[in-house]
Every structure is written in C-alpha cells, then in structure tokens.
Amino acid sequence: MKTLSIVVPVYYNEENLPDTVPQLLALQEKLNDCWMELIFVDDGSKDHSLEVLLDFYQQYPKNIRIIKLTRNFGSMAAIQAGFMASSGDCVAVIAADLQDPPELLLEMYHQWEGGTKVIFAVRQKREESFWRKVFSNTYYQFIRWLAIPDYPPGGFDFLLIDRQVVKELNQIREKNTNIMTLAFWLGFQPILIPYTRRARKKGKSRWTLVKKIRLFVDTFVSFSYFPIRGLSLFGFSLALLTFFYGGFVFGNWLVRGVAVQGWLSTVLVVTFTSGFQMMMLGVLGEYIWRGLDETRRRPPYIIDEVYGGVSKDALITSRKDKS
C-alpha cells in the first residue's frame, strides 16, 4: 500500500486547526489503496496550537504525527523538518489556515499516480486585499524577470512531490532559501493546477511584511545573480560617465579657459556616488553573510519533541547524516 505524507507547518493556528484537521483526515476515505499520514510541525507557536494538535493525536495516533520545534524558525525550516520526518511515497505541503483547498490534494495525488513527480497548485486568483495581491503579483513577476523566467506567474505554496524529489531537497539542506522555488529549480517537469486562494476566515495571519521582505531578499540572493551583476554594471557605467565628464571639464578649462565651477553639482555627485557605494556594500554584505551562515553549519531548526512515528533522536541523526 502506498503512503501519502501531508506536511502542515503550524504557527498560531489554534483557531484554524479544529476545522483543518478533520478536513484533512476526511481525505483518507477517498484515497483508495493509500495510507495517509499528517505531519504537523509546530513552529514555536505561543498559543494553544500544540494542545489542539495533541487532542487530535490522542484520537488518531495512527494518522497524525507532531513535531514541536524549540522556537519559531520560519515556515521554510518547518517544511524542511516535515520532509525529514515524512515516510510517504509522495509528500504534500499545505497551509494550516484552509486558504488552500484540501480537496485539491485528491487531484494532485491522482496526477502523481499517473507518473508525474512534481505537482504545483498555482494561485490563479486570490480572495485577498488589494495590497496583498499587489505585493504577491509583484514578487512573482520579479522572480520571472530576474531569476527563473518560466516560474508560475501566480506562485505556489501548495504542492505534492515524489519521494525522489523529497530526497533531493533533503540532501541540499540549504539555509536562507525558498523551498518552493528550490523544488521548481530542481528541474522536474511539473503539472500546474490552477485554483483560487481563499480568504482567511479565522485567526490572524502571522505572515508579516518584514517576513515577506526577508523571503523576497532570500529568494533573489539564492536564485539570481542580478543584484550583484546589476550593481556592478551600473557602477561601471557610472565610472565611465564620470570619466568622460571629467575629460570634458578638463578640456573646457584647457582649451577655452572656462573655470571649474559648481559647488552644488559637486556635492550632489559626491552624495550620489557615496549612497550608491553604500548600497553596493549592502548587497555584497547579503551575499557574504549567507556564505558565513552556511560555513557555521548551524541546523536550520531544533526539534523539541516528537509525538508519534519516529523518535526525536532518529530525526536528529537523520538530519546530521544529510548535513
């Protein structure tokens, strides 16, 4: 019998889980000849999310596994932890807030049964505020322009992948990255299933603007050379322009005797170039810091407790073997 693992990162979802867990469990009855395991990764929630999950675990110990991280490491680290704990022939990732329709997993699973190793549920429409739509659309448009040209326009956080793909992602063990973009970057031919992302009905999203900007920077530093090459090209062009302008001023003084004037223009040029240099240092710093962070070899997450399935020690040993 085949096994489907569903990884659900959880962060302040106590209001959503009483609806989410039953809807996911209901899929088992519709999956013929397939065993389903739900892997919930509590990413340092300070509400009662863990208590809600433990109540369901007591009722369904054969279907539910819970991984509790010591603190909030971020959704990407939580997904990595879920991948390491999964045992399924295929593994899905879905949010805990029911903005992604769980019933779509059935179609994704059938596509996998047909031989497809990567299935992405792509957001075609969003039942969200105007500014959320603008930010998301701009973010994914930049990815297509500057990093991965054939990236799905609406982006995705909802996917189902084959065990082979999970193994590849577990071996990479890259920090400060975007797991979803990394799964696409691997190059397996995907099937894209469009859907409408629902509005959040319960609870408050913890996906803050700061976290969005951090993911934006992580994605571009990880998958695009444009920031560093763009600044290098602009810096070279600015230096060339300055050289020609300096030659023009010197020639004007030498041939026509025109005195060099313009205190304001000098200040503006110095201010502009200084600001640009600081910006270049900031971009370089982002790349250098990520290199330093990789050399430290700190784990992307720390497991506090594991409920059901493999033991905590087994997960830690497996994580060290992949590092």
N, C-alpha and C positions, 0 to 999 in steps of 0.2 A: 504493500500500500504506500502511495506517495504521501509526502508531508508538505504542507504549506505553512511556512512561518510568517507571521504578521508582526512587524516591529512597530510599536507605538511609543514615540517619545512623549513623556508626560511632564508638564511644568505648570503648576497652578491650574489644574483641570478638575478639581473636585466637583464642580457643578456639571461638567460635561460627562464625566465617566459613568454615572448611573444610566445614561442613555447610550453612550458609545459602546460600552462592554456588551450589553445584551444584543445590540445590532450586529456586532462582530461575531458573537457566539452563534447567532441565528444562521450565519453562513454555513456552518458545519452541516446542517441538514440538507443543504443544496449542493454540497460538494460530494459527488459520487466517487467512491474508492479513493478518498483523500482524507488524511488526518490533518487537522488544523491546530496549530499552537499559537497562542497570543503571547507575545513578549513585550511587556510594558517596562519601559525604562524611566524610573523616577529621577529626573534631572535636578535634584536638590530642591524640590517643592517645599515650601514652608506652610502650606495649607494642609488640608486633610486628604490630599490625593492618595497618599500611600495607604491610609486607613481604608478608604473606599476600595482600593485595589485588593487589599488583604481580605476584605469581606467577600469579594467575588472569588478570590483564590480558595477560600475555605469551601466554597460551593462547587467550584470547578477546578480542582487541583490537577487534573489530567490535561486540561486545555490551557491553563494560564501559568505563566512564569513571570516573576517580577525581579527586576534588577534595580537596586537602590544605589545611586551614586552619592558620594560624600557631600557634594555641593553642586552648584549649577555650573556645568562645563560647557553648556551650549547644545543646541539641538543636533548639530553635526556630530559632536562627540557621543551624544546619547544614541544616535543611529549607529555609529561605529560599535558601541557596546552591544547593541541589539544584534548586529551582524555577527559579532564574535560568539554570541550565545545561541544563535539560531542553528537548527539542525535540519531544516527543511530542504527538500529537493529544489524548491524555489522560495524566495523571500520577498515579501511586500513591505512597503513603508507607507503608513497613513497617519495623518494628524489625529489628535485625540479630541478635537473640538467639533467634529462632524461637518466641517465645511467641505470636506471631500466625501462623496457618497460611498459608503462601504459596499453597497450592492454592485458597484462597478468592478470590484475585485473578482466577481464571478466571470465576467467577460475577459478580464486580464488573465485569469487562470486558464481559461479555455484557449486563449491565444498562446499561452506557454505550452499547453498540451500539444498544440499544433506544431511545435518546434521552434518558436520564437524565444530567444533568450533574454530579450530586454523589451519590456512594455512600459511606456510612459503615458500617464494620464495627463494630457496637456490642457491647461486652463484656456478655454476659448472665450468665456465670458466670466465676469465677476459680479456678484451681488454685494459690492463694497462701496465705500465712499469715493467721491471723485478723486481726492488726493491720493488715496491708496492705489487707485487704478493708474493714475499718472506716474507715481513712483515706480510701480511694478513694471509698467509698459516701458518706461524709460530705461530701467535697469536691464531688462532683457534685450531691448534694442541695442544698447551699448555692448552687451555680450556678443550680439550678432555682428555688429560693426567692427569691433576691435579685438575680439578674442576667438570666437567659434562661429563662423559665418552661417552654418546650417543648423544652429541651435533653434529649438522650437520657439516661435515668437511669443507664445503666452507663458512659457516657462512651465516648470513642473516641480512638485514636491511629493507626488503620489506616484509610486512605481511598483512594478513587480519584476524581479530579475532571477535568472537561473543561478543555481549553486556555483557554477563555474565563474560567473560574474562576481558573486559574493566573495569567492576565494581570491580573485584578482584584487578586489577592493581591500580585503583584509591584509593582503601582502604589501600593499602600498603604504598604509599606515602614515599617511601624510597629515601633518597638523596645519591649522590655519587655512583650511581649504573648504570647498563646497562639495559635499558628497554627491549631490545630484549632478552637478556639472562634471565631476570626475567620472561618474557612471556613463555619461554621454561621451566623454572624451575617450573612453576605452575603445570605442570604435565598433562595437557590436551593432549590427543592423537592427534598429528599433521599430516597433509598431507604435504609432501615436494615436491615442484615443482621446478625442476632444470631449470636454464636459464643462459644465457651468459650476464655478466655485460658489458655494452657498454663503449667505451671510451668517455670521456667528450669532447664535440665538441665546447662548448662556455664557456667563463668565466674561472676563476681560482679557483681551489679548496681551500677552507679555512680549510680543514682537515689537519692541520699541524702535524709534527712529535711529537711536545710537546703534542698536544691533543690526539694523538694516544697512547702515553706512559701513559698519565693520565687515559685514558679509560682502558688500559691494567692493571694498578695498581688497579683501582676501581673494575674491574671485579674479579680479583683474591682475593682481600680483602673481597669482598661481597659474593663470592660463593665458596671459598676454604679456608680450614684451613692449607693447605700445607705450605705456607710461614712461619707461626709461628711454626708449628709442625716440619717442616723440619729443621729449625734452632735449635729448642730445641733438636732434635735427634742428629744433628751434634755437638752441644755444649756438650751434654752428652758424645758422642763418643770421642770428643777431650779431655775432662776432664779425661775420663777413660784411654786413651792412655797416657796422661801426667802423671797420677798416676803410671802406670806400668813403664814408662820410668824413673820416679823419683826413684822408688824402685830398678830398675836395676842399676842406677848410684850409689845409696847409698850402695847397696850390693857389687858392684865392689870396692868401696872405703873401705868398712868394711872388706871384706874377702881378697882382693888382694892388697889393699893399693894403688889402682890407683887414682891419684889426679884428682879432678874435673877440667876439662879444657874446653875451647871452648867459648871464648868471643863472636865470630861471631854467633855461634849457639844460644847463649842466646839472643842476640839482635834480631835474626830472629824469635825466638819463641815469644818473648815479642811483637814484631811488628805484627806478625800474629794474636796472640790472641787479641791484642788491636783492630786491624782492624775488626776482627770478632765480638767483643763485640759492636763496633760502628754500625756495620751492623745490629746486633740484636736489638739495641736500635732504629734504623731507622724503622725496621719492626714493632716493638712494637708501635712506635710513629704513624705509619699509622693507626693501629687499634684504638689506644687511641684517635687520632684526630677525626676519624669518629664517635666514641662514643660521643665525646664532641659536634661535629657538629649536631648530632641528638638531643641532650639534649637542644640545643639552640632553637630548633623548629622554625628556620627561614624558610620562604617559599622558595621552590626551584626556584620560578620565581615571578616576579612582572608584572602585566598587566597594560599597559599604556592606551590603547584604544581598543575598540571592535567595529567592523563595521559589522552590520548585526547579526541576530539571537538574542541570549540572551544578556542582558546588562552586562556591566563590573561588576556592583555591584552584580548581580546574580552569576556570575562566582566566585567572591571573596568569597561570602557567602558559595557557594558550596564547595570551596576549604577548608575553615575553618571547615566546618562540617566534612570533610573527615580526617582532621588532628588529 
